[in-house]
Structure formats: structure tokens, C-alpha cells
Amino acid sequence: MRVITGIARGRRLSAPEGLDVRPTTDKVKEGIFSAVQFETEGTYVLDLFAGSGQMGIEALSRGAERAVFVDSSHRAVRCINENLRNTGFERKSEVVSRDSYDYIKLTRNKFDIIILDPPYRRNHIDNILPFAVEKLNDGGLVICEYESEAGELNYPECLRLRKTYHYGKINVSIFCKDVSEVEE
């Protein structure tokens, strides 16, 4: 596992050990960031269910201004901190050891990009999207990675499905939050 491009290109990343961890493959990660390559510069990114932190780190390497990494596993938090040290992104990051649902419900922060890569087979994305959209800036993106068997995602009306990409047993859907119309 490595950083694909940007200022930390080629840096190796570690992943927490255990059967409950499923790092995004380089092929899928490259596909995701190719799809949003012109939209990461200067953004505020939230990497929920962060695991190794590789998705938020990739965004930072590609020009994101700041990233918050959230995971409830102490092993994952240690791994994220190690990967941030190895890539030099500690000062652009915040690592939160907390349940992702609690964090998204309680944070006052608003993000430009939210990355959701939760454990599979638990309908996490359908359950967390309504909370995530409240913390997303207008025009912001939600990137969801999930198992193909899950079928279509249920998502709030204010999100527009930009595209779903298929990588064998993995799907990635990218949503954009509609810009609120201000009444004059």
C-alpha cells in the first residue's frame, strides 16, 4: 500500500493488522482520485472509518488543505498517526479516536469531501449518509466504497449521484451535494 501521486508519492503506508481491516486497493484508490483529481486542491476532507488513513492521506498528497481521520479502533488510530508521520502530514491532520456515527452526529465542522469506507455487510453507508450530508458544504463530494452485493444505495435527495464505478466485488459511488438555492 502506497501513496499514488502528489507530494508524498511513492511513500509506503502501513495497515492495522487483523481480519476486520480491509484496505482499499491501489487500483480502486487510483480510480477514485482520478475521478476527483481536479476537486481535491484546497479542500477540507473527512475520512470516516479511516482504517490506515490512506484515503485522507492520498487527498492531502494531492493538495487537500486539511483532513480529519476518524476510527474507533486503537490499532487503526496508531497506524494513522504513524502514516501521517511517515508522510509529513501531521500538521495538516486531526486524528479522532471515536465511533464514526458519534463523530458525524456531533461535529460542528463542515467538509468539502467526505470519504466513507465502512465495514461491509452492515448497511453503514445508507445509515450514515443522512448525517454526513448535514456536514457537507454545498457542492461538496461524498465518496462511498462498498461491496457490490449491497445493491443500490439509499441517499438523501440533496445528493446527486455523479457516477458509480465497479471494481469486481467493490463499488464506488461519488455523490455531489446540490448547491442550496438562496431566496432573494
Secondary structure, DSSP 4 states (H G I P E B T S, - for coil): -B--SSTTTT-B-----STT--PPPHHHHHHHHHHTTTS-TT-EEEEET-TT-HHHHHHHHTT-SEEEEEES-HHHHHHHHHHHHHHT-GGGEEEEES-HHHHHHH----EEEEEE-PPSSS-HHHHHHHHHHHTEEEEEEEEEEEEGGG-SPP--TTEEEEEEEEETTEEEEEEEEPPPPPP-
